[in-house]
Amino acid sequence: MADPEQSNADQLAFWNGVGGRTWVVRQSHTDTTLAPASEALLAFAAPRAGERVLDVGCGCGATTLDFARAVGPTGRVAALDISAPMLAEGKARAEAARLANVDWREADAATAALDEFDLLVSAFGVMFFGDPVAAFTRMRSAASPSARMAFVCWRPLGENPWLSTPMQAVAAHLPPRPKADPEAPGMFAFADPQRVSRILTAARWAPPRLEKLDLNIDIAAGLGLDEAVIQLTKIGAINSWLRDQPTDVVSAAVASVREALAPHVDGSSVRLPAAMWLVSSAGA
Ligand SMILES: C[S@@+](CC[C@H](N)C(=O)[O-])C[C@H]1O[C@@H](n2cnc3c(N)ncnc32)[C@H](O)[C@@H]1O
């Protein structure tokens, strides 16, 4: 297993470097693609007016803004992230939307001094901790006695053709890659429900409830096949694979991604199945 401190340092560098900058540039597209997941999370978490929400790994703030509206002016959202560029984007969006009930905080959820909260939420932001038990234990210690938690995370890659399909297309152009550690920090680190349960209960949260969320997501965000190809190759796992490859390899891989996605074009959308967990728990 990777050294947790090294993992945390790698995450900090990534989300403040090329990773965070790319997310800011692609924010509008990503938010449109993932809007159905954000809506599902909002309904699942059922925030109440006046509640104090902690949004972990808030990124550019899509979820944060949803929850800030839902808890209203008597409630607050602490929007926590390690990425300065993504937080700056979120803050600008909140100001444009005249939402004043958000505290944007550049801090690591695993070590930050947290204010008391009633509801911990996260959209794809809790899978990157080097030591997840320590991180959730810390968050538990700031939770109010009746606090609850609701987050959305990915199920395994094999259940997510929106990503596995273009990944297979790219893999054909690259040397074989070492098998990834399924528990290493990263987008699929919470894909195994038993692991999620183990982590949360070890961190003194109540045994979680996991609900499947299956969506046909539009990876083109209504902008057509070319934009779908750009989105998949400019952000996330495929972008990481291609980053240091020679130009001719990148061109061939991008052409293969286009070919693999073409059968899924539906007007200006490109729809493929996406599989997520909605996870809820309460303070134990
Ligand atoms: C996949 S992005 C999701 C962003 C956002 N919630 C969304 O749905 O668009 C993961 C986010 O988690 C943040 N993150 C990673 N490790 C973190 C940590 N230890 N504490 C707080 N945020 C973290 C990253 O900076 C990034 O913004």
The ligand as an SDF file (V2000), in Angstrom:
LIG
                    3D

 27 29  0  0  0  0  0  0  0  0999 V2000
  -13.2900   14.6030   -8.4960 C   0  0  0  0  0  0  0  0  0  0  0  0
  -13.1240   16.1900   -7.7910 S   0  0  0  0  0  0  0  0  0  0  0  0
  -14.8100   16.5400   -7.3600 C   0  0  0  0  0  0  0  0  0  0  0  0
  -15.0770   18.0090   -7.2280 C   0  0  0  0  0  0  0  0  0  0  0  0
  -16.5200   18.4160   -7.0020 C   0  0  0  0  0  0  0  0  0  0  0  0
  -17.0870   17.8780   -5.7780 N   0  0  0  0  0  0  0  0  0  0  0  0
  -17.3870   18.0560   -8.1820 C   0  0  0  0  0  0  0  0  0  0  0  0
  -18.2090   17.1440   -8.0710 O   0  0  0  0  0  0  0  0  0  0  0  0
  -17.2320   18.6940   -9.2380 O   0  0  0  0  0  0  0  0  0  0  0  0
  -12.3800   15.7730   -6.2180 C   0  0  0  0  0  0  0  0  0  0  0  0
  -12.1090   16.9610   -5.3360 C   0  0  0  0  0  0  0  0  0  0  0  0
  -11.6270   16.5090   -4.0690 O   0  0  0  0  0  0  0  0  0  0  0  0
  -10.6340   17.4090   -3.6220 C   0  0  0  0  0  0  0  0  0  0  0  0
   -9.8120   16.7510   -2.5940 N   0  0  0  0  0  0  0  0  0  0  0  0
   -8.9290   15.7280   -2.7660 C   0  0  0  0  0  0  0  0  0  0  0  0
   -8.3680   15.4030   -1.5870 N   0  0  0  0  0  0  0  0  0  0  0  0
   -8.9070   16.2310   -0.6460 C   0  0  0  0  0  0  0  0  0  0  0  0
   -8.7320   16.3810    0.7670 C   0  0  0  0  0  0  0  0  0  0  0  0
   -7.8800   15.6010    1.4360 N   0  0  0  0  0  0  0  0  0  0  0  0
   -9.4480   17.3310    1.4270 N   0  0  0  0  0  0  0  0  0  0  0  0
  -10.3240   18.1180    0.7370 C   0  0  0  0  0  0  0  0  0  0  0  0
  -10.5230   18.0270   -0.6050 N   0  0  0  0  0  0  0  0  0  0  0  0
   -9.8310   17.0910   -1.2820 C   0  0  0  0  0  0  0  0  0  0  0  0
   -9.9000   17.7760   -4.9050 C   0  0  0  0  0  0  0  0  0  0  0  0
   -9.1270   18.9480   -4.7730 O   0  0  0  0  0  0  0  0  0  0  0  0
  -11.0620   17.9130   -5.8880 C   0  0  0  0  0  0  0  0  0  0  0  0
  -11.5770   19.2080   -5.9080 O   0  0  0  0  0  0  0  0  0  0  0  0
  1  2  1  0
  2  3  1  0
  2 10  1  0
  3  4  1  0
  4  5  1  0
  5  6  1  0
  5  7  1  0
  7  8  2  0
  7  9  1  0
 10 11  1  0
 11 12  1  0
 11 26  1  0
 12 13  1  0
 13 14  1  0
 13 24  1  0
 14 15  1  0
 14 23  1  0
 15 16  2  0
 16 17  1  0
 17 18  1  0
 17 23  2  0
 18 19  1  0
 18 20  2  0
 20 21  1  0
 21 22  2  0
 22 23  1  0
 24 25  1  0
 24 26  1  0
 26 27  1  0
M  CHG  2   2   1   9  -1
M  END
$$$$
